[in-house]
Amino acid sequence: MKTPADSSPELLPVERRELALWVHGRLCAEYGCPVAFFATKDPLSELISSLLSHRTRNQDSHRAYQQLRARFPTWEEVRDAPAAEVEAAISPCTWPEQKAPRLQQILREIAARCAGGPCDLAFLADLPIPEARAWLEQLPGVGPKTSAAVLLFSTLRRPAMPVDSHHHRVAQRLELIGPKVGEAAAHKQLAALLPPDWDAQQVYDHHEVFMFHGQKCCYFHTPACGRCPLLARCPFGQSRVQ
Ligand code: SF4
């Protein structure tokens, strides 16, 4: 099948920004904005939770997180425990044998960087967002999605936008990003389309409605383009319904 990327001229940056805001408006009307924040974790807890959720169903990563908290009431106890005990506590998530030592490595690294001071990551509230993200992304296994999730989803509530696989797929089909731009690289490109003065709620809404759309309409295998409110401006959808 001929793909839209084969035929559509590339959008100019100003056109992409306009399209991103048009999509935001349409999807907010469809799914309802503002979207209630789903988490109220402190930033360190959000970091651990995000790492557990990697390639894991929500209910399983939630159970792993709850078990870990029940077994070890503090993050210091997780850091200093035998790895096998941490692995057993997080067994509901995928690859607990890899995630347990990784969690402990991260907790040790954070403790070293905090040099004996409090290690709750609350200080990230005072750093410029690029610096806060860079601080987090220097931790082993932490990429742009996790750094943005820590800043946005935690009690820090800072306007950094994560891009998950649903968000990425919808954005790619709309040609907000090019066909070869991966999830990690998409973070910068998609964030650049948003007004710089947007607050955390607006950025959160943007991410959430893209994600909802990927879950409820723009499916991976058979997107429901016929009932999609974005069809008029979606090259991928247009190529499927013609
Ligand atoms: S028109 Fe189809 S491909 Fe485009 S966003 Fe909607 S569901 Fe996805």
Residues whose N, C-alpha, C, O or C-beta is under 5 A from the ligand:
A	BS01	SF4	R173 C217 C218 P223 A224 C225 C228 L230 L231 C234 F236 G237
